[in-house]
């Protein structure tokens, strides 16, 4: 999967059987492109079968264990 995006990408996923695989691939691609961990990638459902992935800003606090 390749895409050109600065801080976010929106995906329309019709096939529910590939939903998790497609989102995992997109999260990994976006995090690699921004040289950050996958936990900084936010995934939101932005419509029917539509998901927006975005890089969370530096100022946001991440949960730690």
C-alpha positions in Angstrom: 0.0 0.0 0.0 1.4 3.4 -0.9 -0.1 6.8 -0.7 1.0 10.4 -0.6 -0.1 12.1 2.6 1.3 14.8 4.8 -0.5 14.1 8.1 -3.6 12.1 7.3 -5.2 9.7 4.8 -8.8 8.7 4.4 -9.7 5.1 3.2 -13.0 3.7 2.0 -12.9 0.0 2.8 -15.8 -2.0 1.3 -14.6 -5.6 2.1 -15.1 -6.2 5.8 -12.9 -9.3 5.6 -9.9 -7.1 4.9 -10.8 -4.3 7.3 -8.2 -5.1 10.0 -5.4 -6.0 7.5 -6.0 -2.8 5.5 -6.0 -0.6 8.6 -2.9 -2.3 10.0 -1.1 -1.8 6.7 -2.1 1.9 6.5 -1.1 2.6 10.1 2.3 1.0 9.6 2.9 2.9 6.3 1.9 6.2 7.8 4.0 5.7 10.9 7.0 4.7 8.8 6.5 7.7 6.6 6.6 10.0 9.6 9.3 8.0 11.4 7.2 7.6 14.5 5.6 4.7 16.5 2.2 3.3 15.5 0.7 4.5 18.8 0.9 8.1 17.4 -1.4 7.2 14.6 -5.1 7.9 15.3 -7.8 5.9 13.5 -11.3 7.4 13.4 -14.4 6.2 11.7 -15.4 9.2 9.6 -18.4 7.7 7.7 -19.9 4.5 6.5 -17.0 2.2 5.6 -14.7 5.2 5.7 -11.7 5.6 8.1 -9.3 8.5 8.6 -5.8 7.9 9.8 -3.8 10.8 11.1 -0.6 11.5 13.0 -1.2 12.9 16.4 0.6 16.1 17.3 3.6 16.3 19.5 1.7 18.2 22.2 -0.7 15.3 22.8 0.1 13.1 25.8 0.3 9.4 25.1 -0.9 6.8 27.6 1.9 5.0 29.3 1.8 1.7 31.1 
